Amino acid sequence: MSSERARTRASWAAALVLTGVVVVFNPMAGGAGLRAFLGIGQDVTFTITDSGPSYPRGAYAFALTQPGSDEPVTWDPCPEIHYVVNPDGGPADQQELVAHAVRDLTEASGLRFEYDGTTDDRTFSHRSRAFGDQPPVLIGWATPDEVPALAGDVAGVGGSEARSAGPDRLAYVTGMVALDRDAFAAMADRPGPDVRGAIVEHELVHVLGLGHVDDPAQLMYAETTDRTTLGAGDRAGLARVGGTCN
């Protein structure tokens, strides 16, 4: 993805604990100065050297690890991850963009998704606080006025909320993806590869629990590149945070 594409260069990441809920937001994009200021380049990156499924060498990072451990925080692999889409402000082909990303991530992670339809819900933050229990993941389009994290050159923001799942154990229970309405409209009319699907998929990978990496061969690279599909490291990381129900 070239540097000319709208709103895809700045980046931030934060984790905060509010009344027992850990909220992790990781937007897609780059901006080396801002990333260095926020310490994004210091995220732990894992190189594939361990046993397990055989993948070509690549890199992945976890958005959040278990307390006192290098093991990732994950979703419960047994129930489906329910999600809804708010179509307001989205492109005409939004259903296809989301459905393609969901299929890719199901294949790569083993986690199953369940589409609960469209919604007028626009609660992009603290969803479990607002709705309790396990509200569906929200995917929608917004402006920086509504989602300040989209300000500057940011095409999307995505992440999940985790709650206690036992002593010293966390599990994701809900999440959100907010995509820049104006950036998606501008990108739809540009020649060349359609990067909108890559942005949707990148943000949903954050929802599943992966963070940014410094490897430009991966979709989870913190800056935009020409890659529009999952890389070997992305797939290895998704295998770590995913799983099947026993």
Order of alpha helices (4+ residues) and beta strands (2+ residues): beta-beta-alpha-beta-beta-beta-beta-alpha-beta-alpha-beta-beta-beta-alpha-alpha-alpha
